[in-house]
Amino acid sequence: MRYHIITYGCQMNKSDSEKIISILENNNYKSALDINGADLVIVNMCSVRQSAVNRVYGLSKKLTDIQKNKPEIQTILTGCILEKDRKKMKNKFDRIINIQDINDIISPTSGKHCLSVPHIYSSPFSAYVPIMTGCNNFCSYCVVPYTRGRERSRPVSKIISEIKRIVKKGYLEIILLGQNVNSYKDSQSFPELLKTINDIPGKFWISFLTSHPKDFSDELIEVMTNFPKICPYIHLAVQSGDNQILEKMNRNYTIEQYKKIILKIRKKIPGINISTDIIVGFPGETKKQFAHTKKLMKKIKFDMAYIAQYSPRPKTKAFTLKDDVSSKEKKRRNKVLNKILKKTALRNNQKYIGRKIEALVINPKEAKTKSFKKITLEKTATPGTFISCQITNAHAWGLVGHSLDTTQNHNIDSD
């Protein structure tokens, strides 16, 4: 039996797909290159944005056409699925499975939660390691509490055991995942967990996605400052530059508090790479309120920003608000922020020109810095190795450089 998985959404969805692969291959399934060569097609979707839902709906029509000529193909839909989308897709797939119950793909009575399912990692040197799932924040625009459920943290012992095992196998990058990763709490807090992981013997990087400003503590900043394996990179979603909009979004912080956190981080960790999420066109967002977001973008000078145009999602509190910013205006605001981002990101990246820094080779022509900046390599290097890289040029979305060696070098200054 052959399977094919199609994944939409965030890194957590990608990690869940790795778990699905583990379940299938442990039950003697083999991977197929495409849909046509598969006996089982699994779509791991995301209801967070309407655009992603539309893509899945379009794909379902293609699958239906294939099944007409090959009726033995089975289709399964899983992922972050709202009830409304589940009903819409009900007759488009043979089965729909909650993401928390992915072990039921083969054994419908397993009872295992998705956090306890083992991985087959898609990379031989970079690993997603989920440490928690779900969310308790109930931001007024977000479906995650409804599709993933409330926050659930994985036991420290399980996390440490997994990381020790893969570090021994030669993994060089550990990416801790959670919808709100810095709210992790088991027998250790999130900063304490980072310390424990940092103390595992071996040469590897530690990073984490994603963080909520209300949980970004001084203790976490201190740990990032003093423990060398932790990457100088933070994804800290701001969503809006206006306090009234933040209140309507139920974000539980002000812009003044957000800027104070950024100031502390940059003071303690000079040169840190900071990315964010921003929503434009939230219900009731005026031009003046949007101007506050523009001002914030110019002030913070983000290295990267993932800008989304608001789309109403059923069940959320914002769904009851009038979606009164036109599609045309949302697109205009998106372009305005992207223009600002392009300028600030370019200036930030130009500071790297002429520097020799440590990088992890992702593929023969691409590497990345410890602060998550992509490097296009002028000459090939060996994937899964640390190299010394001379930066020769920069553009808004990355760097250009050439490797000075293709062997692991533990004495290179990081960025």
C-alpha positions in Angstrom: 0.0 0.0 0.0 1.3 3.4 -0.9 0.4 6.8 0.7 0.8 10.4 -0.3 0.5 13.3 2.1 -0.4 16.9 1.2 0.2 19.5 4.0 -1.1 23.0 4.4 -0.4 25.4 7.3 2.3 26.0 9.9 5.3 24.1 11.2 3.0 22.3 13.6 1.1 20.8 10.7 4.3 19.8 9.1 5.4 18.1 12.3 2.0 16.3 12.5 2.5 15.1 8.9 5.8 13.6 10.0 3.9 11.7 12.8 1.4 10.4 10.2 4.3 9.2 8.1 5.7 7.3 11.1 2.3 5.7 11.8 1.9 4.6 8.2 5.4 3.3 7.6 5.2 1.4 10.9 2.2 -0.3 9.3 4.1 -1.2 6.1 2.9 1.6 3.9 5.3 3.1 1.4 5.5 6.6 0.1 4.1 7.5 -3.3 5.6 10.4 -5.4 2.2 11.8 -6.2 -1.6 11.3 -5.8 -1.9 9.1 -8.9 0.5 6.6 -7.5 -1.1 6.4 -4.0 -3.6 4.0 -2.5 -4.2 6.4 0.4 -4.2 10.2 0.1 -4.1 12.2 3.4 -4.7 16.0 3.4 -3.4 17.8 6.5 -5.3 21.1 6.3 -5.5 24.4 8.2 -8.8 26.3 8.8 -6.9 29.4 10.2 -7.2 31.2 6.9 -10.0 31.0 4.3 -7.4 30.9 1.4 -6.1 27.6 2.8 -9.6 26.2 3.0 -10.3 27.2 -0.6 -7.1 25.3 -1.7 -8.2 22.2 0.1 -11.7 22.4 -1.5 -10.1 22.7 -4.9 -7.9 19.7 -4.2 -10.9 17.7 -3.1 -12.5 18.1 -6.5 -9.3 16.8 -8.1 -9.4 13.8 -5.8 -13.0 13.1 -6.6 -12.1 13.0 -10.3 -9.2 10.6 -9.7 -11.5 8.3 -7.7 -13.9 8.0 -10.6 -11.1 6.2 -12.6 -9.5 4.6 -9.5 -12.2 3.9 -6.9 -9.9 2.0 -4.7 -8.0 5.2 -3.6 -8.9 6.1 -0.1 -8.9 9.8 1.1 -8.5 11.1 4.6 -8.8 14.7 5.8 -7.1 15.8 9.1 -5.5 18.9 10.6 -6.9 22.1 12.1 -10.5 21.8 10.9 -13.4 24.0 11.9 -16.8 22.4 12.2 -18.1 24.5 9.3 -15.3 23.3 7.1 -15.7 19.7 8.3 -19.4 19.8 7.2 -18.3 21.3 3.8 -15.8 18.6 3.2 -17.9 15.7 4.6 -18.8 14.3 1.2 -15.4 15.1 -0.3 -13.3 12.7 1.7 -13.8 9.1 2.8 -12.8 9.9 6.4 -12.2 13.0 8.5 -10.0 12.6 11.6 -9.3 15.1 14.4 -5.7 16.1 14.5 -5.5 15.0 18.1 -6.5 11.5 17.0 -4.1 10.9 14.1 -3.0 7.6 15.6 -6.6 6.4 14.7 -5.7 6.5 11.0 -4.7 2.8 11.3 -6.1 1.8 14.8 -9.4 3.5 15.5 -9.3 2.5 19.2 -5.7 3.5 20.0 -6.6 6.4 22.3 -3.2 8.1 21.9 -3.0 11.8 21.7 -1.0 13.3 18.8 1.8 14.6 21.2 2.6 11.0 22.1 3.0 9.7 18.5 6.7 9.3 17.4 8.2 11.0 14.4 9.9 10.1 11.2 11.8 13.3 10.6 11.7 14.7 7.0 15.2 16.0 7.4 18.3 14.0 8.5 19.8 16.9 10.5 17.0 19.3 11.4 14.1 18.2 13.7 10.8 19.7 14.7 10.1 18.7 18.3 6.6 19.6 19.5 6.5 20.4 23.2 2.9 21.6 23.6 -0.2 22.0 21.5 -3.5 23.9 21.7 -4.1 27.4 23.0 -5.9 29.1 26.0 -5.7 32.7 24.7 -8.8 32.9 22.5 -7.6 35.8 20.4 -10.8 37.0 18.8 -9.8 36.2 15.2 -8.2 32.7 15.8 -9.6 29.2 15.4 -6.8 27.3 17.1 -8.6 26.8 20.5 -11.5 25.3 18.6 -9.5 23.1 16.3 -6.5 22.2 18.5 -8.2 22.4 21.9 -6.8 23.9 25.1 -3.1 24.0 25.9 -1.5 20.6 26.6 2.2 20.4 27.5 4.3 17.3 26.8 6.2 15.9 29.8 9.8 17.1 30.2 11.2 13.6 30.3 9.7 12.7 26.9 11.1 15.9 25.3 14.6 15.4 26.7 14.6 11.7 25.8 13.7 12.5 22.2 16.2 15.3 21.8 19.0 13.2 23.4 18.2 10.4 20.9 18.3 12.5 17.8 21.4 14.5 18.9 23.2 11.2 19.2 22.1 10.5 15.6 23.8 13.7 14.5 20.9 16.2 14.4 22.3 19.7 14.3 19.1 21.8 14.7 16.3 21.3 17.2 13.1 23.5 16.6 10.7 23.4 19.6 7.1 23.8 18.5 3.9 25.0 20.1 1.0 27.3 19.3 2.2 29.3 22.3 5.5 27.7 23.1 6.5 30.0 25.9 3.4 29.1 27.9 4.8 25.6 28.2 4.5 24.2 31.8 5.2 20.8 33.1 7.7 20.0 35.9 9.7 22.8 34.4 8.8 26.2 33.0 9.8 27.0 29.4 13.0 28.8 30.3 14.0 25.9 32.6 13.3 23.5 29.8 15.6 25.5 27.5 18.4 25.3 30.1 18.0 21.5 30.3 18.1 21.1 26.6 21.1 23.4 26.3 23.0 21.1 28.8 22.6 18.0 26.5 26.1 17.2 25.2 26.7 17.8 21.5 27.0 20.5 18.9 23.5 21.7 17.9 21.2 24.7 17.7 18.0 25.3 19.7 15.2 27.5 18.4 11.4 27.8 19.1 8.2 28.8 17.5 5.9 30.6 18.3 5.8 33.0 21.2 3.1 35.2 22.7 4.2 38.7 24.0 2.2 38.3 27.3 4.3 35.2 28.2 7.7 36.6 27.1 9.4 36.9 30.5 12.6 38.5 31.6 13.7 35.0 32.7 13.4 33.8 29.1 15.4 36.7 27.8 18.2 35.9 30.3 18.3 32.3 29.3 18.5 33.2 25.6 21.4 35.6 26.5 23.4 33.1 28.6 22.9 29.7 27.0 25.0 29.5 23.8 23.0 26.8 21.9 19.9 28.9 21.8 19.5 30.7 18.5 19.4 34.6 18.4 16.0 34.5 16.7 12.5 35.3 18.0 9.1 35.2 16.2 6.9 37.4 18.3 3.5 38.2 16.8 2.3 41.8 17.3 -0.7 41.6 15.0 -1.5 45.3 15.1 0.2 48.6 16.0 -3.0 50.1 17.6 -4.1 49.5 21.2 -7.8 49.6 20.4 -7.4 47.0 17.7 -5.3 44.8 20.0 -8.0 45.0 22.7 -10.6 44.0 20.1 -8.3 41.1 19.1 -8.1 40.1 22.8 -4.3 40.1 22.7 -3.8 41.1 26.4 -0.9 43.5 25.9 -0.4 47.1 24.7 1.9 48.4 22.0 3.9 50.1 24.8 4.4 46.7 26.5 5.4 45.1 23.2 8.0 47.8 22.4 9.4 47.4 26.0 9.9 43.7 25.4 11.7 44.3 22.1 13.9 46.9 23.7 14.9 44.5 26.4 15.6 41.7 23.9 17.8 43.9 21.7 19.7 45.3 24.6 20.5 41.9 25.9 21.0 40.2 22.5 22.5 42.6 20.0 21.9 41.6 16.4 19.0 39.3 17.2 16.7 38.5 14.3 13.0 39.4 15.1 10.1 38.4 13.0 6.4 38.9 13.5 2.8 38.4 12.4 0.5 41.2 11.4 -3.2 41.2 10.4 -4.5 44.1 8.2 -8.1 45.0 7.8 -9.4 43.7 11.1 -13.0 44.7 11.6 -13.3 48.4 12.3 -9.6 49.1 11.6 -9.6 52.8 10.5 -6.9 54.4 8.4 -5.6 56.1 11.5 -5.3 52.8 13.3 -3.5 51.3 10.4 -1.2 54.3 10.4 -0.2 53.2 13.9 0.8 49.8 12.5 2.9 51.5 9.8 4.6 53.6 12.5 5.4 50.5 14.6 6.8 48.7 11.5 9.2 51.6 10.9 10.1 51.8 14.6 10.8 48.1 15.3 12.5 47.4 11.9 11.6 43.7 11.8 13.7 41.3 9.9 10.6 39.5 8.6 6.9 40.0 8.9 4.1 37.6 7.8 1.3 39.9 6.8 -2.2 38.5 6.5 -5.4 40.1 5.3 -8.2 39.5 7.8 -10.7 36.8 6.9 -13.7 36.0 9.1 -13.5 32.6 10.7 -16.6 30.9 12.2 -16.8 30.3 15.9 -14.4 33.2 16.7 -15.6 36.3 18.5 -14.5 38.5 15.6 -16.9 36.5 13.3 -19.7 38.5 14.9 -18.1 41.8 13.9 -18.8 43.4 10.6 -16.0 42.7 8.1 -16.1 46.4 7.0 -12.6 46.9 5.4 -12.9 46.2 1.7 -10.8 43.5 0.0 -9.2 46.3 -2.1 -8.2 48.3 1.0 -6.8 45.2 2.7 -4.6 44.5 -0.3 -3.4 48.1 -0.3 -2.5 48.0 3.4 -0.7 44.7 2.8 1.4 46.3 0.1 2.2 49.3 2.2 3.6 47.2 5.1 5.5 44.9 2.7 7.2 48.0 1.2 8.3 49.1 4.7 9.4 45.6 5.5 11.5 45.3 2.3 13.4 48.5 3.3 14.1 47.5 6.9 14.9 43.9 6.1 17.4 45.0 3.4 19.1 47.4 5.8 19.3 44.8 8.5 20.8 42.2 6.1 23.3 44.6 4.6 25.0 44.7 8.0 26.2 41.2 7.4 28.2 42.0 4.3 31.9 41.3 4.8 31.3 39.1 7.9 32.5 35.6 8.3 29.8 33.7 10.2 28.7 30.2 11.1 26.0 28.7 9.0 24.1 25.4 8.7 24.0 24.0 5.2 20.4 23.1 4.2 21.0 22.0 0.6 24.1 22.3 -1.6 23.2 25.9 -2.7 21.6 27.1 0.5 22.5 27.6 4.2 21.2 29.6 7.1 22.7 31.6 9.9 22.0 30.8 13.6 19.6 33.7 13.5 17.5 32.1 10.7 18.7 34.2 7.8 18.9 32.3 4.5 22.2 32.4 2.6 22.3 31.6 -1.1 25.7 29.9 -1.6 27.9 31.0 -4.5 29.6 27.5 -4.4 28.1 24.3 -3.2 28.6 22.9 0.3 27.6 19.6 2.0 24.1 19.6 3.5 23.9 18.8 7.2 27.2 20.5 8.1 28.2 23.6 9.9 30.4 25.9 7.7 32.2 29.2 7.9 30.5 31.5 5.4 31.8 34.8 4.0 28.8 37.1 3.3 29.4 38.9 0.0 26.0 40.5 -0.7 22.5 41.0 0.7 18.9 41.5 -0.4 15.7 42.0 1.5 14.9 38.3 2.0 18.3 36.9 2.6 22.1 36.9 2.2 24.6 35.8 -0.4 27.9 34.2 0.5 30.4 31.5 -0.1 31.6 28.7 2.1 35.2 28.8 3.3 35.1 25.2 4.3 32.7 22.2 4.2 33.7 20.5 7.4 32.2 21.0 10.8 34.0 23.9 12.6 33.2 24.4 16.3 35.3 27.6 16.6 33.4 29.9 14.3 31.8 33.0 15.7 28.1 32.8 15.4 26.0 35.7 14.3 
